Amino acid sequence: MRLFLSLHAVGCICMLKLVDGIRWHSQVSSAFLFMFKLRNRSTCLVLNHENLRFLSASTAAAVADGILKPQFHPQTTVDLNTQVQKMSPLHFSISLDPKFFISTLVNCENLSQIKQAHALVTTNGMLHSRTVANKLLYVYAHHRDLVNASVLFDKMGERDLVSWSVLIGGFAKVGDCMHCLETFRELIRCGMQPDNYSLPFVIKACRDTRGLEIGTSVHCIVKKYGLHLDHFVCAALVDMYAKCGVIEDAKQLFDKMPSKDLVTWTVMIRAYAECGNANDSLVLFDQMREEGFVPDKIAMVSIVNACAKLGAMHKARQVHDYVSKNKIYLNVVLGTAMIDMYAKCGSVDSAREIFDCMQQKNVISWSAMIAAYGYHGQGKKALELFPMMLSSGILPNNITFVSLLYACSHSGLVDDGLQLFSLMEESYGVRPDVKHYTCMVDLLGRAGRLNEAFGFIENMTVEKDEGLWSALLGACRMHKHIDFAEKAAKSLFELQPQNPGHYILLSNIYANAGRWKDVAKVRDLMTKRRLKKIPGYTWIEVDNIIYQFRVGDFTHPRAKEIHEMLKTLTQKLELAGYVPDTTFVLQDVDEATKLGILYRHSEKLAIAFGLIATPEGTTIRISKNLRVCGDCHTFSKLVSAITQREIIVRDANRFHHFKEGACSCGDYW
């Protein structure tokens, strides 16, 4: 029905509404309201089913948008009609109670609704209310619209601590660390006192930017205002110091806290794990439980990640038993973390058991299981999971393809890797990034196809990083290709001039080729840049204690027994045909000295200790911080055969399962 009524006629009809209690259809009410809006009168009648209101024309315009638009865009408007109902009946101007406007803002579900509510607030002059203005600022920040939030903040005549805190938190939540820190700086300059709401956001910004200097200054401000004992502020500071690599300061701050909650314990546990002190992380976990704290799923994920980094199977079993005993539900995050934990502790079968038990899996869960098979050299099993994932309705992402290509490169599945790389963008819309190119360079390089690998690097359009060049340099070491090695090393020296590993690898390539003058040049360059070779360490867990060995180690309490066992083993292996490969001793020394160095490698010492300290028939598990050398690889295969022991070695790149004289890598590593 289309209505063409004069204002006088409308007034008469409205009077009938008042006198006779006539009920109105919503479309009729909307039509009257819309007409008043167009007349632009100073006052307007709002016909809202059974209630009549007089509003200002500007307010009526905002309310009309809320009432009329649902006919066309129901998903983007505020139910201002409902809000109007909340006003007391038959009054002649809109209620100026801030609660009305706050309620309207709280009910906003998207930016379109927020802007309508903003218009309502503005036209009624409610921006002068700090409570209303702060709530409007908050909803803009909550919906990640920091542009409008900043404009509103700048126009606010009077700001309080809430105003500053909301804007600081908003910038932090969207990852805009620069504006977060700048706003905090202005807050301090204005003489405002920060609180325990804004400070954790500022500290988080320092953490994310690795801004230790700024973070230390913020810590001084925390002390100045007596907030150094606040749980949330302290937890944020501990996290910031840990992420910036200052774990000692983090622990010192943690120890000084008069009381700790679960969040603080979890932050410190995660901090140790991320800084490489996984064993300390596990010790802290035990202390937390002794003090009566029951870890939640977030804490469990942190401790599971610590076990993964440590590679200690016994600890992994303990954590798994704790999860089972306390009936902690294996959600996607915790389940995926446990898959990774078992894979990195050397048991891909246990990882698969966790995977199969998970009721819900996402793309990260599938990718983690694929990567687990890749670590352990079971590339074909990794590829078998891919069609299973697709059939379950989950599409791959960039992480999935990194896991698949990694599995191919460590199992020599060159054709499969090339096919997957070509299908990434074509069939699944996943654009290759530098990690995918790195896997391809590694895949081709390991297969000896160095020209193709270098071609990949030259033709790629994404920015090259140190991982890419390291993959090429590693392939050059395997296949003794000096020209490409020098090109890769040159780029690495520019990208990471302080990483001694690159210099050592180039030096080893020269040494393997007998180019001792070039070896001396690289060593001199390291000396000038004050770089030292990273020493090789091997760890083994026996009776819940982790022991560490380095080359020629005599510090162990049972050192005499260890070296006697190693001597006996070497004699037995030589009778079986073992000949030490001195080409892996990359030093310009005589043959006898090379044999002595090979004999005392840390992997061999750890295996010898495992043989005398563990029951016969049990698996020996060791971890090494560097790549296992070729002679130790051969040694481990033969030891597994003559002792009938399975030996699992986790080195810097992958896992090796030695059993009955063979390795799971198929000597392709």
N, C-alpha and C positions, 0 to 999 in steps of 0.2 A: 504494500500500500504506500503510495507517495502522498505526502502531506504538504499543502501549500496554505499556511495559516499566518495571519498577522500576529504581531506580538501581543496585541490586545486580546485576540481570540485565544491565544495560548494561555494568557493569564487567566481568562475565564475558565478554560478547561482545567487548568491547574487548581483553581478554586473549587471546582466540582470535585476534583480528586480529594481535596482536603475535607470538604464538607460531607460528601457522600461516601468517601472511602472506596472510590473506584479503583479496581486493580488494573495494572497496566501490563501489557505484554512487553517483554524486554526490548523488542525492536521499536515499539512506539516510544518508549522512554529514551532509547538511543537517538531516535529521530529528532525528538524535542531538544535534547541536549546538543546535538550537532547543529541545529538551527540557531540556537542561542550562541553557539561558538562563532558562527559565521556573522551574526549581527554585531559582534564585538562590543556588546554592552558592558557597562561597568559592573553590573551584577548579573547573575545567571541562576536560573532554577535548575536544580538537578533532580530529575525524576528517576528514582531508583526503586522500582517495584512498589513498595508500600511506603516509602519515605520521600519527603520533599526537602531539598536543601537549597539555600541561596549561597552561591560561591562567587568569588571574584572572577571576572572573565578570563584572566590569565590562568587561574587555577582550573577553571572549567575546561580550558583548552588541553591542559595536561591530563586531567581526568578523562576527558572525552577520548583522547588517544587510547587510554587504557581500556575504555568500554567498547569503542567502535572497532578497534583493530582486531580483536579476537575473531570477528567474522571473516577476516582474511588471513591473519597470521597468528593463530592461537598459540604457537609454540614460542613466540618471541615477546609477549607482552606481560605486564604485571597485572594481576587481578586487582586493579584499583577499585573496581566496583565493590569488591569484598571489603577493601580498606575503608571505603566511604561508609559502608554499613556500620562500621564500628563507631562512627561519630554519633553524638547524642542527637536525637531527632529535632527537626524544626528550629534550627539555629541559623542565623543569617550570615555567618562567615565560617570559613573552614577552621577546624580546631587547630590551635597553634601548640598543642601538646607535642613535645619532641618524640614521645613514645609512638605516636602515629607514624611519623616519618621514619623512625628507626625500624619499626615493624615492617614498613613498606620496603626499606632497603634490605632487611634480612631476608625477605621473601624473593628477592631478585635471583634469577637463575642464570642469566647471561648478560652480556654487555648491552644488548638492546634494551632490556628491562632496566638496567642500571641507569642508562642515559635518560629514559623516561622519568625514573624516580628522581634523578638529578634535576630535571626540568621542574618537577613538582616542588622540590626543596628550594630551588632558586626563586621561582615565581612567588613563593610565599615568604621569602625573606628569611628562611630558616638556616642559611649558611652562617649566620651570626652565632648560632648555637654550636659551641665546640663539640658537644656530644653528637649532634647530628652530622656535623662536618667530618668528625673523626670516623664515624660509622660509614659515611660515603667514601672517605679515603680508604678505609679498610676493604670495602667491597670491590673497589677498583683494583687494589693491590691483590686481593684474594683471587680475582679473575685475571690476574697477570697483565692488566692494562696499566703499566707504570707511566705511560705518556700522560694520560688523563689524570692519574694520581699525582704526578709531579706538577701539572698545571694547577690542579686544585690546591695542592700544598702551598704553591707559591702565592696564590690569591687569598689564602686564609689570613685574615687580619690578626688573629691571635692563635698561637700554637702552644700546645702543652706537650708534656713528655710523651703522651700517647700518640700525638700527631707524628712526632719524630720517630718513635719506635715503629709505628706502622709502616712508614715509608722505608726505613732502614731494612725492616724485615721483608718488605715487598721486593726490594732490589736483590736481597740475598736469595730469596726463593726462586727468582728467575735467572740466577747465576750472574747478575750484573754486579760483580764485586767492586769495580771501580766506583760506580755511583753509590754503592753501599758505604764504602769507606769515606768517600767525599761528604756524604750526608752526615755521617757520624762525626767527622771533623768539624763540620759546621755546628753540630749540636754542642760540642765541647766549647767551641769559640763563643757560642751564645750564652755560655754559663750554665747550661742545663746539666743536671746530674743524670747520667745513664742508669738504667735499671737492669734487672736480670732477664728482661724480655729482649731488649735491643742488643745487649752485650754478646750473648751467644751467637747472634747473627753476624755481628762484626768479626768475632773471633773465627767463625766459620769461613768468612770471606778471606781472612788472613791465611787460614789453612789451605783453602782452595787455590790461592795464588802463590802458596809457599812463601808468603811474606813474613819471614821470621822477625825482621827488624820492626815492622809495624806491629806484629803480634806481641812482641816484647813491650812495646810502648803501651799497647792496650792493656797488657797485664799490669803495668804500673798504674794505669787509671783505675783498674779493678781494685787494686790495693788502696788507692787513695780514697775511694768511696766505700771501703769496707765490704766489698762484695766477694772477697777472695775465699770465703767459706761457703758461698752459695753453691748448691749441688750442680745446677745447670751451667753456671759460669765455669766452675772448676772442671766439669766434664768436658766442656768445650775447649778449655785451655789445655787439658791433657791431650785431647785429640789433635789440637793444633800443633803442639810441640812434637808429638809423635810423627805427624805427617811431614813436618819440617825436618825430621831426622834427628831431633834432640831428645832421644828417649830418656836420657838421664834426668833432664829437667821435668819431663812428663811424670816419671816415677817419683821424683822428689815431691812434686806437687800432690800427687796421688797419696803418698804416705802421710802428708801433713794434714789431710782432710780429717776433721774430728769424727765425722760419720760418713759412711758411703752407702749409696743405694745401688740397686741392681744396674741402673744405667751407667753409673760411674765405673763399676766393676767391668761391665761389658766393654766400655770404651778403652779401658786399660788393657784388657785381654786382647782386644783387636789391635791396639797400638803395638803391643809386643809382636804379635803375629806378622803385622805388615812391615815391621822394621827388621824382620829376619830372626827375632828372638823367640821362635816358636816354643822352645822348651820352657822359657820363663812364662810364656802365655799359659801353658798347661799347668805349671806350678800355681799360678795365680788362680786358675779355675778351681783347683783343689782347695785353696785357701778360702775362696768365696763360698764354696759349699760348706766348709767347716764352720764358717761364721753364720750359717743358717739361711743363706740366700738360695732360693730355688731358681735356677736359670730358666729363662723363657726361650722362645724360639730364636729370638735375635741373638741372645748370648750363645745358644747352641751353634748357630751358624758361625759365629766368631771362633768358637773353640774347634769346630770341625775344620775350618780353614787353617787354623794353626796346626792341626794334625796333618793336613795335606802338605803344608810347607815343611814340616819336620820329617815326614815320611816314615813315622814310627807306627808299625802295624799294631803293636801291643796297645798303644794309646788309642788308635783308631777303633780297636775292638772294645776297649773300655767305654769310649764315647757312645758307640753303637749300643752296647749293653745298657748304658744309662738311658738312652732314648727309648729303648724297648721296655725297660723296667718301669719307667715313669709314664709309659703310654703317650709319649709326645707324638702328635700327629705329623706324619711326613708330608708336609705341604710341598709345593713346588720348589720353594727357595731352599728349605732344609734338605729335601730329598736330593736336589741337584748338587748341593754342597757335599753331601755324603758320597755321591757318585764320584765326584772329583777327588774326595779324600781317599777312598779306597783305590782309585786308579793310581794316585800318586804315592800310595803306600805299597804298591806292587801287586795288588790283587784285582785284576780286571774282572774276575769271576764274581767277587763280592760286589763290585760296582754294578755288574749286570743284575745281581739279585735285588739290590736296592731299586734299580731302574724298573724291574718287572713288578715290584711291590707297590710302586707309586700309583695311586688311583688317578691322579691328574698329572699330566706332563705338558710342558710348553716347549717352544722351539729351543730354549736354552737347555732344557733337560735332554732333549734328543741330541743336541750339539755336544753336550758334555759327554754323553755315552759314546758318540762317534769319536770324539777326541781321545777318550780313554783307550779305545781299541788302537787308535793311531799311536799313542805313547808306547804301547806294548808291541808294536810291529805287526798287528793283526789288521792289515789294511783291507783285506777282503771282507772281514766281518764288519768293519766300519762301513763299507760300501753297501753291504746287505741291509743295514739299518735305514738307508736313505729312502728306498721305495716303501718301506714299512711306515716311515714318518709321513710320507705323502699320502698313503692310503688312510692314515688316521685323521686326515684333514688339516694337518699342520704344514704350512708352507715354509721353506727354508729362508734364512736371512744371511747376512754377510758372515756371521759367526759360524753358521752351519757349513758354509763353503770353505772357510779357513780350516775347520776341523777335517773336512773331507780331503782337501788338497794336502794338508799335513800328513794325513794317513797314507795317501798315495805316495808322497815323497819319501816316507820312511819305510815303504814296502816295495819300492821299485815299480809301482803301477803307473808307468809313464803315460800310456795311451788313455787309461781311465782318467788320469788327472787332466790331460789335454781336453778330453771330451767334456768333463765337468766345467772346466774354465770357459769353454765356448758356449755352454748352455746357461751359464749364470745369468747374463743380462738378456740373452735371446729368449729363454723360456721362463725365467723366474723374475726378471726385472731387477736383479741385484747387480749393481754396477761395481766392477772390481776396484778395490782400493789397494794401497801399497802392501797390505798384509797378504792379499791374494797373489800379487805379483811376486812377493818374496817367496811364497810357497812354490810358485812356478819356477822361479830361478833355482830354488833348492832342488826341486824335482828333476829338472833338466841337468843341473850341475852334478848331482849325485850319479846320474846315469852317464856322465861323461860327455854330455852334449853341451859343452861350454859355449860354443859359438851361438847356439840357439838361445842359451840363457842370457848371454850378453846382448843379443838382439832384442830380447824381451825388455831389457833395461833401457836400451836406446830408444825403443819405439813407444814406451809407456808414456802416458800423458799426465799421470799423477806425480806428485812430488816424491822424490826418492829420499829414503831415510837410511839410518845406519843398519837397520835389520836387513834391508835389501842387499846392501854391499857386503855385509857380514856373511850372508848366504853364499854370495859369489866367491868371497875369499875362502870360505870353508871348502867349497867345491874345488877351488884351485889347489888347496893343500892335498886333497885326496888324489887329484889327478896330475899334480906337479906341473901346473901351468903358470909359469912365472909372469908372463906378459899381462894376463888378465889379473893376476894377483896384485901386481904393482898398481894397476888402474883402480882396483877396488880399495887397496890400502890408501892410496892418495886421497880418495873421497872420504874414507873413514877418518883419516888424520885431520881433515877439515871439519867434519861433522862432530867428531868426538876426540879432540886432541888430547884429552886427559884419561882416555881409557887404555890402560896398558895391554889389555888383551889383544888389541889390533896389532900392536907393535910385535908382541910375542909371536903371533901367528905368522906374520910376514917373515920374521926372523927365522922361524922354524922351516918355512918354505925354502928360504935361502940355504939354511943349514942342510936340509935334505938334498939339495942340489950341489952341496959342497962349495957354495959361494960364501966362504968365511969372511971375506972382506966386506961383503954387503951385510952380513950378520953383525959385524963390528960397527958398521955405520948406524944400523938400526938401534943397537945397544947404546951407542953414544948419544943418539937422539933422545932416547929414553932418559939417559943420565942428565942431559941438559934440561929436560922438561920435568925432572925430579919424579919420574915414574918408576914404580917397582913391580916386579912380576908378582902376580897373585899366586900365593902358594897353594899347592894341591892338598886337599884334606879328604879323608874317607871316614865315614861314621858307620858304626854297627851297634845294634841294640841287643843286649844280652841281659836277661833277668831284670827287665824294666829299667836298665841303666844304659845310657848312650855313651859309647866310647869313641874317641876321636884319634885318628892316626895321621901322621904326615910322613913323608919319605924319610927312611932311615931312622924311624922313631924308636927310642929306647926308654921312653918315659913311663911306659905302662908297667904296673906292678908285676905282671907276668911276662915281661919283655924277654927274659931268657928262654922261657918255654915257647914263646911265639917264634923266636928266631930258630930255635931247634926244629920246630914243626915245619917252618918254611924251608929249612935246609933238607929235611927228610922228603918233603913234597917235591922239591926241585930234582932231587936224585931219582925219585920214582918217575917223574915226568920225562926226564932225560932218557931213562930206560925205555919209555914208551914212545920215544922219538921226538920229544920236545927240544927245539933249538932256540934259545933266546934270540930275539930279533933286535939287534943293537942299532938298527936304523932309527928306532924310536927314541934313542938317546941323542938329542940334537945339540951335542957339545963337541968341541974340537979337542977330544981326549983320546987316549989309546983304548984298545979293545977291552983290556982287562978292567980298566976303570968303568967303561960303559956297562960291562956285565955286572959290576958291583952296584952301579946305580939302578939298573933294571931289577936286580934282586931285592932291593929295599923299597920298591914302590908301595905307596900307602894302601892300594887295593889289595896287594898280596899279603901285607901285614894283617889287614882286617879279616881276610879270609882265613888265614892261619889261626888267628885268635878265635874266630867262629868255630873252627874245627875242634879246638881243645876245650871250648867253654860251653858248647851246646850239645845236647844228646844226639847220638848217631841217628841218621835218617831224617833229622829235622832240616827245614829250609834255612839257608843262611841269607840274610838280607843286608845289603850294604848300600850306602849312598855316597856319591862323590860330587864335589862342587865343580869339577872340570870334566871334560870329555875323557872317557876311559881310553887309555892308549892301546894300540894294536897288539903289543906283546902281552899286556895284562888280559886282553880279550881272549887270546889263544890260551894263556895260562888257565883262565877260569873255565874254559870249555873242557880242558883235559882234567882239571881237578874234579869237575862234576862227574866225569866218567870213572876215575879211579877210586873216588870216595863214595860214589852213589849218593851224592847230595845235590839237591837243587840249589843253585845260587842265583839270587835276583839282585841285579846291580842297577841302581838308578843313578845315571850320570847327568850332566848338565843338559843333555838333549833328549834323552829317552830312557826306556827300560830295556834291559837285556836279561832274558831268562835262560840260564845255562842249565841244561839237563842232559845227562847221558852223552856228553861230548859234543853237544850242538847248542846253538844259540837261537833264540826266537827271531833275531834280526836276520837270520840267514846270511850272516856276514855282509849284509848290505846296510852299512851305517857310516 
